[in-house]
Amino acid sequence: MSKKTIMLVCSAGMSTSLLVTKMQKAAEEKGMDADIFAVSASEADQQIETKTVDVLLLGPQVRFMKAQFEKKLEPKGIPLAVIDMKDYGMMNGPKVLEQAESLMK
């Protein structure tokens, strides 16, 4: 299976870094080759332009930006979703990884 790139976007990129760590651990346990990283909403555009992203997940605190991200991602065919607030709050890495995987299928 090829390496998958999962980008998380939140307001500052701080709280999401803990979620990234938990998602990476879950991916390793599954034997999944994944590049999972978090950026702030202000850095997201540059990352979308310079990296090959397989899926983009928005933190619940920036879900209001979903429509503008859909416009940017649609021409590139990149799936997008908002991370479930409960999974985000509990930093449930395996569950958020599952969400990303289901979008990439």
C-alpha positions in Angstrom: 0.0 0.0 0.0 1.4 3.4 -0.9 2.1 6.0 1.7 -0.9 8.1 2.6 -0.7 11.8 3.5 -3.3 13.0 6.1 -3.4 16.7 6.8 -5.2 18.1 9.9 -6.1 21.7 10.0 -6.9 23.6 13.2 -6.8 27.2 14.4 -3.2 27.2 15.7 -1.9 23.7 15.0 -1.1 23.1 18.7 -3.8 21.0 20.2 -3.9 18.9 17.0 -0.3 17.9 17.3 -1.2 15.5 20.2 -3.9 14.0 18.0 -1.3 13.6 15.2 0.9 11.6 17.6 -1.9 9.3 18.5 -3.0 8.8 14.9 0.6 8.0 13.9 0.8 5.4 16.7 -2.5 3.9 15.5 -1.2 3.8 11.9 2.0 2.1 13.0 0.0 -0.5 14.9 -2.0 -1.2 11.7 1.1 -1.4 9.6 0.0 1.6 7.6 2.5 3.9 6.0 1.2 7.4 6.7 2.5 10.9 6.8 0.2 12.6 9.3 0.7 16.3 10.1 -1.2 19.3 11.5 -1.0 22.9 10.3 -2.8 26.1 11.3 -5.6 27.3 9.1 -3.3 30.1 7.8 -0.7 27.6 6.7 -3.1 25.2 5.0 -3.2 26.8 1.6 0.6 26.6 1.2 0.6 23.0 2.2 -2.1 22.1 -0.2 -0.1 23.7 -3.0 3.2 22.1 -2.1 2.4 18.7 -0.8 0.4 15.7 -2.2 -2.4 15.4 0.3 -4.7 12.3 0.3 -7.2 13.6 2.8 -7.8 16.8 4.8 -9.5 16.8 8.2 -10.6 20.0 9.8 -10.5 20.4 13.6 -14.0 21.1 15.1 -12.8 24.7 16.0 -12.4 25.5 12.3 -15.4 23.7 10.9 -16.9 27.1 9.8 -14.1 27.1 7.1 -15.4 23.8 5.5 -17.1 25.5 2.5 -14.0 27.5 1.6 -11.8 24.4 1.9 -14.2 22.4 -0.3 -13.8 25.0 -3.1 -10.0 24.7 -2.9 -9.9 20.9 -2.7 -12.6 19.9 -5.2 -10.4 20.6 -8.3 -7.7 18.5 -6.7 -10.0 15.7 -5.8 -8.9 15.8 -2.1 -11.6 14.5 0.3 -12.5 16.7 3.3 -14.3 16.2 6.6 -14.6 17.7 10.0 -13.2 15.7 12.8 -16.0 14.5 15.2 -16.0 16.8 18.2 -16.1 13.9 20.7 -13.2 12.0 19.0 -11.2 15.3 18.9 -11.9 16.1 22.5 -10.9 12.7 23.7 -7.9 12.7 21.3 -9.0 9.4 19.9 -6.3 8.8 17.3 -7.5 5.4 16.1 -11.0 6.7 15.5 -9.9 9.8 13.6 -7.5 7.6 11.5 -10.5 5.4 10.7 -12.4 8.5 9.6 -9.5 9.5 7.3 -9.2 6.0 5.9 -12.9 5.8 5.0 -12.6 9.1 3.1 -9.7 7.8 1.0 -11.5 4.6 -0.2 
